[in-house]
Amino acid sequence: MKQNIDLLNGRILHSLTTLAVPIMATSLVQTAYSLTDMAWIGRVGSGAVAAVGAAGMYTWLSSGLVTIAKMGGQIKAAHSIGEGNLEEAGSYGAGAIWLTLCLAASFALITNLFARPLIGFFGLSSPKIVEDGICYLRIACGLIVFSFLSQTLTGLYTAAGNSRTPFLANCIGMGTNILLDPILIFGLGPFPRLEAAGAAIATVSSQGIVALVLILASGKDEVLFSHIHMRKQIPARIYQVIIRIGLPAGVQNMIYCMISMILTRFIAAWGDNAVAAQRVGSQIESISWMAAEGFGTAINAFVGQNYGGKRYERVKRGYLTAALIIGVWGCFTTAVLIFGSRPVFSLFIREEEVIPLGMSYLKVLGFSQLFMCVELMTVGALSGLGKTFQCSVLTILLTSARIPLAMVLGPVLGLDGIWWAFSISSIVKGVVFFLYYLWEMKRLG
């Protein structure tokens, strides 16, 4: 079966959906990693959930760092493929991989050296929760190289029009995670009970398998990976372009995470149960935004190749087609979160004092799902045009508004005020990004 999809010719809906469906499925599989961890950790108790949630903020922060290499490499590789310059596409691919390895090593070192103050930032009340968080952080971030490699390689496969291979690799990884989680968390058979540490070990083991599968499969790719030569010296200009393109998106993601960390500290004022509710709720909500982000990755590659090939009419039509599809998904997830809040949340935590907090989170955030999906898909399209800086400025400004919103709404509405700060900002971002992209399409002529 042909793995690489021709994004420059043929019917747009067919090309886009054929590329996007495996990417969205891959995103959902990656979400299943976290949901599987959360389902098993939730059985240990809300304290363990809070510990994993606090440490997980730093794995989220790391995704912003790897975005510098992933986004820069993916966009420029797609542009070069669209232009027919496969040797340069290979240089961008190799540069992205080397940069990824350097960033992973640096992040692993820093998080292990400063694990205690990093977890202490959240002001968690229980000493055991703090220690569990430190342990999870050191394992998950110490071996972050597997996650980093998987993300960058996935971006490069996507740039070449191949979304099936990352999907299959992540399915294998998810199967490994599902198998290892109960064994390592609860200590089945000869294995000791490790709880939060077990969840971390299961996750990094799965990520390592995903990276290995992607590396092994790259030998069969003739569009991009056959032109990637890791032993060949990469010109400095390649790294400069990758960083210039990827840095705005990476900084945006890291600032987005930092804003969430500040808000998590606000949430901790309502107790560890509130932190646990937010952690589980955000993981459930990730079913929506991971799929939308996955579709954004597909439209990024589609727009990137067609923009590089100067096929501007396909760029316009591709975006409108994608907007229609992702709009349906946004409406579906809105219905699930609002009307299914109790049964869905109860799958992960059964403590009655936590369930109402989680239900409220899902209902309030449910109102913003359509707008959030449009935002993430549009960011992918704009990035395909090379507009990463503009995306970052808009995202940072509008997401930062959550902090003053939370400060105003929190004293009035209590914990729900924090949830509404999330939801209102997502609605505004969706509208602003949609209007901005329509303006950019008019400029294409």
Secondary structure, DSSP 8 states (H G I E B T S, - for coil): ---S--SSSS-HHHHHHHHHHHHHHHHHHHHHHHHHHHHHHHHH-HHHHHHHHHHHHHHHHHHHHHHHHHHHHHHHHHHHHHHT-HHHHHHHHHHHHHHHHHHHHHHHHHHHHTHHHHHHTT--S-HHHHHHHHHHHHHHHHTTHHHHHHHHHHHHHHHTT--HHHHHHHHHHHHHHHHHHHHHHHT-TTS---THHHHHHHHHHHHHHHHHHHHHHGGG-SSSGGG--TTS---HHHHHHHHHHHHHHHHHHHHHHHHHHHHHHHHGGG-HHHHHHHHHHHHHHHHHHHHHHHHHHHHHHHHHHHHHTT-HHHHHHHHHHHHHHHHHHHHHHHHHHHHSHHHHHHTT---TTTHHHHHHHHHHHHTTHHHHHHHHHHHHHHHHTT-HHHHHHHHHHHHHTHHHHHHHHHHHHTHHHHHHHHHHHHHHHHHHHHHHHHHHHHHT-
